[in-house]
């Protein structure tokens, strides 16, 4: 590719050229047949703009708030793993970029930099993504470290009772490294318990991985502070709907059950 990249697709092509195939496939791949992965892209492409004319565009403000924190535009950095496979500074570099863009980064529990390293990298609003493990001392350790380090919310991922079957990783014989945040701990199976999580932290809890109105209502009923509509970047269960396509199904019911949650309804592709 000639010249500097001018859009996201060109950055993706540069990544394909620069990264070893095993790492690029990990970042870009989805589960099973990758049907939902394709649908994620096509669903966004199907959304069109209704242009208005003869309006004042001298001052354009895309800023919004999430959990009361103001960001420059309704775009956050969703939790994603193993940034050091793409860049030697890993999630520290990502955190600095988020701060420079005045937005929120959600640090993945599978990060290749520690909770503490990312927290000390820059002054910015950060959330921490986690699971509740059957060995709850592991979850408690991560959540309490995040709270001590100034993270502003916990994003509990609930759509991964099992790891998705990612066929590219299988073909590449992908071996996961020891994760920095788990040094001295043992990885265990995941369970979900909102009440227990609330008992160990004062931070707001967002629920990530909701795709149906039934689960949205359930989330509100158990008292979460926000909902992240997500199909895990199509990396968990294939042949589920693209995240953006279920917003209309989820949001009206959230408004009906709990208006306070309406401003905390987020859509992540990952």
URURMO-V330653 format. One line per field, one symbol per residue. ss: DSSP state (A for helix, B for strand, O for the rest). Layout:
ss=???
This chain:
ss=OOOOOOOAAAAAAAAAAAOOAAAAAAAAOOOOOOAAAAAAAAAAAOOOOOOOOOOOOOOOOOOBBBOOBBBOOOOOBOOOOOAAAOOOOAAAAAAAAAAAOOOOBBBOOOOOOOAAAAAOOOOOOBBBBBOBBOOAAAAAAAAAAAAAOOOOBBBBBOOOOOOOOOAAAAAOOOOOOOOAAAOOOOOOOBBOOAAAAAAAOOOBBBBBBBOOAAAAAAAAAOOOOBBBBBOAAAOOOOOOOOAAAAAAAAAAAAAAAOAAAAAABBBBOO
